[in-house]
Amino acid sequence: MINIVYKFSNSEEYSVEGNSITCSFEDYRYTFWKSKLELLPEFPSNEAIDLLVISLAVYGADRIIKRKDSFNAWKRSIHLHLPVLNSDLLEENVELLKRTINFLTGDSWEFTFRDRELTLEERKIRDQMRQTRIDKLDINKLCMFSGGLDSFIGAIDLLEDESKDTIFVSHYGGGKGTIEYQEALREELIKEYSLSKDNFYSFFAAPNGGKEETMRSRSFMFFSHAIALAACFKKRLELIIPENGYISLNIPLTYSRTGTSSTRTTHPHYMELFQDLLNNLGLEITLYNPYQFKTKGEMVTECKNKDFLAGNIINTMSCSHPDVGRMRGKSETQHCGRCLPCIIRRAAINSAGIDDRTSYYDEDFSSGKTARKNLNSYLLGLEKFDSERAYLDIQMSGPLNSNLEQYESIFKRGIAELKEVLKDYHENT
């Protein structure tokens, strides 16, 4: 078990027995308190602030503690010691919190809470909001806006339904491959739908010393920023998390990608656990993925402004390795073309009949042994796919308590899209 002690001040006296790592939020680079909060009607609730702080601490530990150093080179045991505003409420819900984060990251988490007051910075922001509040925004929805193809479709569909009473929330953590795509898409949406920049919030968050690249807790931190914004409105709001249902189920195409080796960002079980946690903390936010039962191809095909989408697909980023080209001498980020998110993207655009002008670093799996290994694993996974076992396969990554027939159907349709885009490679092997 690795103990990580978080403090809000380097001068705070708090320690634990045994070996521990001490981290200070004074050294954590995050921008929540610097992001247009004067536009919001109220200061965030203590419960929302606590959730945000917990999510930052979890994300920080997730980045700092390398998986390769654990006993099986994956699952870690991490104990966070955290200062919070409402320790009693969090203690009542600590088991639910642990189940939620354990499922998301595949690790074993423990939490010890201690009481704190608002920091000097938090009190300053609260007082400024009370004195100089512009209170321009009156919203009924928030929507996660990652810069990916799914989130762009989610934004288009909302705006086509005239849901301009929406805040779009983004996160970036440094490096390339994220913020430039978010900014490009934001500008296109503003022009197309006559929006204000005030409808867009973008947050930076990155711990010092973060070297672990799997980052399975990122969505917890990402969502918690949006939840903290939502808590400023003192009414029930919907937090829309656009992601295609095939990806959200996290079904391994090959046995090398089982469990948390792939993201569980919007897996239905995680969403249920997170919603229960929000309810128990008294946070009036409803999590909703409107594309839970659609493939990525169906999302593209049924987009409510398909021409606008087609013209801007090139500005979306789906790749899990967007810096692969830059690492080999390219000047800009681009899709690798061979990771599973890229293959699902290519399959979706192909199934929708749209000309894919995306620049792929290795569209033909010809860049070396790794690319060929990826292709062979995809082809093997598709070859071994058994439609009669689909209802079992959909439950490999986590429990599904309802809608089994719909989940089974989305899995089969997603596989069909992949087969269509990879059929030429299959015929040539």
PETA-V355639 format. One record per run of one state. SS is the DSSP state (H for helix, E for strand, - for the rest). FROM is the first residue (numbers start at 0). TO is the last residue. If there is no record, write none. Layout:
# PETA-V355639
ss: [SS;SS]
from: [FROM;FROM]
to: [TO;TO]
This chain:
# PETA-V355639
ss: [-;E;-;E;-;E;-;H;-;H;-;H;-;H;-;E;-;H;-;H;-;E;-;H;-;E;-;H;-;E;-;H;-;H;E;-;H;-;E;-;H;-;H;-;H;-;H;-;E;-;H;-;H;-;H;-;E;-;H;-;E;-;H;-;H;-;H;-]
from: [0;1;7;19;24;28;30;31;34;36;39;45;64;66;69;76;84;86;92;93;105;107;115;119;132;140;144;148;160;165;172;178;193;196;199;206;217;233;236;240;244;248;254;257;258;261;267;280;284;288;295;301;305;315;325;328;334;335;339;351;359;360;368;384;386;393;403;427]
to: [0;6;18;23;27;29;30;33;35;38;44;63;65;68;75;83;85;91;92;104;106;114;118;131;139;143;147;159;164;171;177;192;195;198;205;216;232;235;239;243;247;253;256;257;260;266;279;283;287;294;300;304;314;324;327;333;334;338;350;358;359;367;383;385;392;402;426;428]
